[in-house]
Amino acid sequence: MSAPRYDVIGIGNAIVDVLARADDDFLVKHGMAKGSMSLIDEARAEAIYAAMGPATEISGGSAANTIAGVASFGGTAAFIGTVKNDILGRVFTHDIHAAGVNFTTPPFKKGPSTARSYILVTPDGERTMNTYLGAAQLLSAAQISKKEIEDAEVTYLEGYLWDPQNAKEAFLKAAKIAHQAKRTVALTLSDAFCVDRYRDEFHKLVKNGTVDLLFANESELKSLYQTAEFDTALAALCQDARFAVVTRSEKGALVVTKDRTEAVDAFPVAKVVDTTGAGDLFAAGFLYGFARGLPHVTSAKLGALAAAEVISHLGARPERKLAELAREKKLLP
Amino acid sequence: MSAPRYDVIGIGNAIVDVLARADDDFLVKHGMAKGSMSLIDEARAEAIYAAMGPATEISGGSAANTIAGVASFGGTAAFIGTVKNDILGRVFTHDIHAAGVNFTTPPFKKGPSTARSYILVTPDGERTMNTYLGAAQLLSAAQISKKEIEDAEVTYLEGYLWDPQNAKEAFLKAAKIAHQAKRTVALTLSDAFCVDRYRDEFHKLVKNGTVDLLFANESELKSLYQTAEFDTALAALCQDARFAVVTRSEKGALVVTKDRTEAVDAFPVAKVVDTTGAGDLFAAGFLYGFARGLPHVTSAKLGALAAAEVISHLGARPERKLAELAREKKLLP
């Protein structure tokens, strides 16, 4: 087997974020659960957009953010996801190309418009997402390139792929190709509500080895094991998963392997501006380190660094070159 | 004459900014004069966009930024400008409405797309703008509502209106209506290169009283009077203008009237992130204060405060509610 061409390939929903500040009352008034991601139809999208404040458009999408982060660390990276050939589709494509990511999924010429997530950022920096999937829900096995998956050290999948029709097939096809090529398959659980929708299936993916490396935050893990106790959920995870990373916001992160569980501190942040992308960028740092064969603790520190960068400004993509930042902090040579 | 319905109405190019970070080499390589605004055609727009880094889309446009700022101070405000009925046109319209501005100019259903400015922000925070005018250049006297102009204490015009065909007529029509209604006409010179293109005409507008209140920065003023010496330019301005505000970046600002010239300090800023909109927001604060009958020095302090807010983050519209900020700083009761 030749050396892989990509450190990481990501498969996920191709989304442009529409970010605005809002107070908690806005969330209550519009029936939004703080910190969640809700899927919305076009009519609700229009209603939310009309009600929300002045906004900023920045490319997003969970796996896409992660992949942009891997590239920012200097990793070789590719992304698979579907947009329409409209203005926001061109925005998404420009931004991911400009981040140095290989992205060649052809845009659709007709059908629903490019996906957008209307994200309300409250004064505490927490984000509440309302996603109109549009063209992203048309991702199917047809878009999965065997060659690209085989060429990647890690295939990274987002739990949100369980939402759109057909994307699940794309997910399973990619995982199969990756394993046949002896590559690593990684999954992020995406969101506690997403876990709630597909708990049994996600649980099975982890237990049966479809997923080699699992990313979860505290609330996703509690949702997966239906417990309010983090320690209970963690003990269950240690039974099920061979390899997992659990992020705990300001409490740092845990790297769980069969042998041991190692803890890494969060990176200090002067002011949390917008938590959008925190988990995505943690995954970026960890995956970059993992693909390059660094010790898990170093990889997790790279994750913590990237998460700290992204929550210190608006938007879910890094503003600073993460490779430089990691060198400044002596995490990379 | 009944009390005016608006504190300020602005007329200008309706533009969405596409902002990306770039180093100085990028500007040199692409033949851009740092700090300038260049008009570009669609082909050059495509080329610049393809070359520039990951971007953020935020509504912009000089006069539109000013008007959004006036509304943020709690002023009543309206805007006239032209977009197309496309995604960026809807973005512009949403954002200015969400800022609390009355904007009713009907979008075009066909013709060129909504204007965008590709803005490169260098590490020093300076911005270099490349503007594709698109639908904005179709602004004409037909869009000027007599009733709206009559209803506004101040009609605020941007020098950039001298660029598109027909917009000049819109400008002159609005100024005439405003003066017939005994209102104030204000102009910003926009940009030293813009002054260079229309020096004689701008000079005439100031001397013949078409413009009552002039906004200029140092380089625009030097360009207007074709001198490298600020003091020479200022002396010439004092001869010509009855009422002017000169902004000098970190050196603060001067309010020039027939009687006297008063200086106001710049507001301290922890870190200059992006200077886009600094002049626009200074004008916002000053115009709000002027329309509400505050002393000129107080109005200029409001301008300095708004400029400091906008240069401390990416984008040319205020992120904080300026009325609150002004109350915190004891500039408003």
Chai-1 contact restraints between the chains, C-beta under 6 A:
chainA,res_idxA,chainB,res_idxB,connection_type,confidence,min_distance_angstrom,max_distance_angstrom,comment,restraint_id
A,G53,B,A98,contact,1.0,0.0,6.0,A-B,restraint_1
A,P54,B,D95,contact,1.0,0.0,6.0,A-B,restraint_2
A,P54,B,A98,contact,1.0,0.0,6.0,A-B,restraint_3
A,P54,B,A99,contact,1.0,0.0,6.0,A-B,restraint_4
A,P54,B,R317,contact,1.0,0.0,6.0,A-B,restraint_5
A,T56,B,T56,contact,1.0,0.0,6.0,A-B,restraint_6
A,T56,B,I58,contact,1.0,0.0,6.0,A-B,restraint_7
A,E57,B,E57,contact,1.0,0.0,6.0,A-B,restraint_8
A,I58,B,T56,contact,1.0,0.0,6.0,A-B,restraint_9
A,I87,B,I87,contact,1.0,0.0,6.0,A-B,restraint_10
A,D95,B,P54,contact,1.0,0.0,6.0,A-B,restraint_11
A,A98,B,G53,contact,1.0,0.0,6.0,A-B,restraint_12
A,A98,B,P54,contact,1.0,0.0,6.0,A-B,restraint_13
A,A99,B,P54,contact,1.0,0.0,6.0,A-B,restraint_14
A,R317,B,P54,contact,1.0,0.0,6.0,A-B,restraint_15
